[in-house]
């Protein structure tokens, strides 16, 4: 049986890090640091758990189940079709990839353009054509991704982040300010909720198809070996993510800001100007461009591999081209519109994804892996999440008083109780069904 060398495991871990570390992984911990202030360490640790921690658990859950398809089929065949499709669309051409392309333009190129071009839609259009052409060049040969990520993109990105951190250590920065917003009273729960925005946990659920292909190319067929390597790769990636989040949150908390701050991009721009002066824009531009380029390549590759398996008449290369074109078009809608849409979508998908990961990690012994347990848990969580989003987005919070009666709702975890109820009902149903079957057999 073939095995991976330590060098290959490290390079694949670097590749996974680059595929997960994109625009949101830069701006959200920076904003968290600025808003959390003196509570930054509690918030960022919760952020790391909901982002890197859940991503690793997602890898283990999928590996333990055999595949994402096996895991989602435990709920229902219809769910097995719709939920992965929703994930691929949200982290693919509908939200995450366009967000990366748009944000890399906003932070990496737009500040250096003449005002006439910067204010014109033509600037973003030209940039997205170039950006997604580069993405396609990297993504067109999936077998070469390990070398391209491990030897080029990931080291370059990490070196830039470390250099910024070293500069911050030797610069007299202001002390952390008082925490604001939800970070003052609920620093841990708010930090955990912020981790949703990176989409890494749902991204990790679907990256399995890419690693399956890597294992196949390396002739590693044993399930136990694949699980072992996925855990090792996941831990390497999670460690790198945690390292970067601690640095970025620290930088965000150290930034001297005045007035209300809308997003982490402004925070990073401010702190890098404090550290490097006008040169800070160049450093920030390189960091954003590398991060957004890396995550877009990984997402295009994974999405193209998925869609080419469900519609094989359309080749991987054609899917990669179509996804790049679609992502480029959506990116031209602008960053604010993309982020505005992402909040309700993730509010529905993330609780179900977390529940699916937890269920996938439970022991295989009866009744944890039975369909009624999955249907009860995922069904009630999904129903609650949809009603909550309808209330907050369409009904302007008309029923918020009713929802507030649910424990943990004010902290953003109102879905936990419906999930536990569904889980309990599923177990009771399976126990009763099992008892009836045994009684019937004994009677016969």
Residue pairs with C-beta under 8 A, 6 or more apart in sequence:
1 220
1 221
1 222
1 225
2 218
2 219
2 220
3 220
3 225
4 12
4 218
4 220
4 229
8 146
8 218
9 229
9 232
9 233
9 236
10 150
10 236
11 146
11 147
11 149
11 150
11 151
12 146
12 150
12 211
12 214
12 229
12 233
13 232
13 233
13 234
13 235
13 236
13 237
13 240
14 149
14 150
14 154
14 155
14 236
14 237
14 240
15 145
15 146
15 149
15 150
15 154
15 298
16 207
16 233
16 234
16 236
16 237
17 154
17 236
17 237
17 240
17 241
18 149
18 153
18 154
18 157
18 294
18 295
18 297
18 298
19 149
19 203
19 207
19 294
19 295
19 297
19 298
19 299
19 302
20 55
20 198
20 200
20 203
20 204
20 237
20 241
20 295
20 298
21 157
21 240
21 241
21 244
21 291
21 294
21 295
22 96
22 99
22 100
22 198
22 291
22 292
22 294
22 295
22 296
23 99
23 100
23 103
23 104
23 288
23 291
23 292
23 295
24 96
24 99
24 197
24 198
24 199
25 51
25 198
25 200
25 241
25 244
25 245
25 291
25 295
26 248
26 264
26 265
26 268
26 287
26 288
26 291
27 103
27 263
27 264
27 265
27 267
27 268
28 47
28 194
28 195
28 197
28 198
28 264
29 44
29 47
29 194
29 244
29 245
29 248
29 249
29 252
29 264
30 248
30 249
30 251
30 252
30 255
30 264
30 265
30 267
30 268
30 271
31 194
31 252
31 261
31 263
31 264
31 267
32 40
32 43
32 44
32 47
32 183
32 191
32 194
32 249
32 252
32 264
33 40
33 43
33 44
33 248
33 249
33 250
33 251
33 252
33 253
33 254
33 255
33 267
34 252
34 253
34 255
34 257
34 261
34 264
34 267
35 179
35 180
35 181
35 183
35 261
36 42
36 43
36 44
36 179
36 183
36 187
36 190
36 191
36 249
36 253
37 176
37 177
37 178
37 179
37 180
37 183
37 253
38 176
38 177
38 178
38 179
39 179
39 183
39 184
39 187
40 176
40 249
40 250
40 252
40 253
42 187
42 188
42 191
43 183
43 187
43 188
43 190
43 191
43 194
43 249
44 191
44 245
44 246
44 249
45 188
45 191
46 187
46 188
46 189
46 190
46 191
46 192
46 195
47 191
47 192
47 194
47 195
47 245
47 249
48 195
48 241
48 242
48 245
48 246
49 192
49 195
50 191
50 192
50 193
50 194
50 195
50 196
50 201
51 195
51 198
51 200
51 201
51 241
51 245
52 200
52 237
52 238
52 239
52 241
52 242
52 245
53 238
54 195
54 200
54 201
54 204
54 354
54 357
55 200
55 201
55 203
55 204
55 234
55 237
55 238
55 241
56 204
56 231
56 234
56 235
56 237
56 238
57 201
57 357
57 358
57 361
58 201
58 202
58 204
58 205
58 353
58 357
59 204
59 207
59 208
59 230
59 231
59 233
59 234
60 227
60 230
60 231
60 234
60 361
61 71
61 205
61 356
61 357
61 358
61 359
61 360
61 361
62 68
62 71
62 204
62 205
62 208
62 230
62 360
63 208
63 223
63 226
63 227
63 230
63 231
64 227
64 360
64 361
65 71
65 74
65 360
66 223
67 208
67 212
68 84
68 205
68 206
68 208
68 209
69 80
69 84
71 356
71 360
72 79
72 80
72 83
72 84
72 356
73 80
74 359
74 369
74 371
74 374
75 83
75 356
75 371
75 374
75 375
75 378
76 371
76 375
79 378
83 352
84 205
84 206
84 306
86 349
87 202
87 203
87 205
87 206
87 349
87 353
88 206
88 302
88 303
88 306
88 307
89 95
90 96
90 199
90 202
90 342
90 345
90 346
90 349
91 97
91 199
91 202
91 203
91 206
91 299
91 303
92 299
92 300
92 303
92 323
92 327
93 303
93 323
93 326
93 327
93 330
94 330
94 341
95 199
95 338
95 341
95 342
95 345
96 199
96 203
96 295
96 299
97 295
97 296
97 299
97 300
97 323
97 327
97 330
97 331
98 327
98 328
98 330
98 331
98 333
98 338
99 331
99 335
99 338
99 339
99 342
100 291
100 292
100 293
100 295
100 296
100 299
101 127
101 128
101 131
101 132
101 292
101 296
101 327
101 328
101 331
102 124
102 128
102 331
102 332
102 333
102 334
102 335
102 338
103 265
103 288
103 292
103 335
104 127
104 131
104 288
104 289
104 291
104 292
104 293
105 123
105 124
105 127
105 128
105 131
105 331
106 265
106 335
107 265
107 268
107 269
107 284
107 285
107 288
108 284
108 285
108 286
108 288
108 289
108 292
109 123
109 127
109 285
109 289
110 118
110 123
111 118
111 281
111 285
112 281
112 285
113 123
117 123
121 332
124 331
124 332
124 334
125 332
128 328
128 331
128 332
129 328
131 292
131 293
131 296
131 328
132 296
132 324
132 325
132 327
132 328
133 324
134 293
135 293
135 296
135 297
135 300
135 324
136 300
136 320
136 321
136 324
138 145
138 148
138 293
138 297
139 145
139 297
139 300
139 301
139 304
139 320
139 324
140 317
140 320
142 210
142 213
142 301
142 305
142 316
143 217
145 297
145 298
145 301
146 214
149 294
149 297
149 298
153 290
153 293
153 294
153 297
154 294
156 290
157 287
157 290
157 291
157 294
158 240
158 244
160 283
160 286
160 287
160 290
161 244
161 247
161 248
161 287
162 247
163 283
164 247
164 251
164 272
164 275
164 283
164 287
165 247
165 250
165 251
167 275
167 276
168 250
168 251
168 254
168 271
168 275
171 274
171 275
173 254
173 256
173 274
174 254
174 256
176 253
176 254
177 253
178 184
179 187
181 190
182 189
182 190
183 190
183 191
186 411
189 411
189 412
189 413
190 412
192 412
193 412
195 201
196 346
196 347
196 350
197 342
197 346
199 346
200 241
201 350
201 353
201 354
201 357
202 349
202 350
202 353
203 299
204 234
205 353
205 356
205 357
206 302
206 306
207 298
207 302
208 230
209 302
209 305
209 306
209 309
210 298
210 301
210 302
210 305
211 226
211 230
211 233
212 226
213 305
215 221
215 226
215 229
220 226
220 229
248 268
251 267
251 268
251 271
252 264
252 267
252 268
252 271
254 271
255 267
255 268
255 270
255 271
255 274
256 270
256 274
257 266
257 267
257 270
261 267
268 284
269 280
269 281
269 284
272 280
272 281
272 283
272 284
273 280
273 281
274 280
276 283
296 327
300 320
300 323
300 324
300 327
301 320
303 319
303 323
304 316
304 317
304 319
304 320
304 323
305 316
307 314
307 319
307 323
308 314
308 315
308 316
308 319
314 322
330 338
331 338
344 389
344 392
344 393
347 385
347 388
347 389
347 392
348 382
348 385
348 386
348 389
351 381
351 382
351 384
351 385
351 415
351 419
352 378
352 381
352 382
352 385
355 377
355 378
355 381
355 419
356 378
359 368
359 369
359 373
359 374
359 377
359 378
362 368
362 369
366 430
366 434
367 373
367 426
367 427
367 430
367 431
367 434
368 427
370 426
370 430
372 426
372 429
372 430
372 433
373 423
373 426
373 427
373 430
374 426
375 422
375 426
376 421
376 422
376 423
376 424
376 425
376 426
376 429
377 419
377 422
377 423
377 426
378 422
379 422
380 418
380 419
380 421
380 422
381 415
381 418
381 419
381 422
383 418
384 414
384 415
384 418
385 415
388 403
388 414
388 415
391 397
391 398
391 399
391 400
391 403
392 400
403 409
403 414
404 410
406 414
406 417
406 418
407 414
407 416
407 417
408 414
408 416
408 417
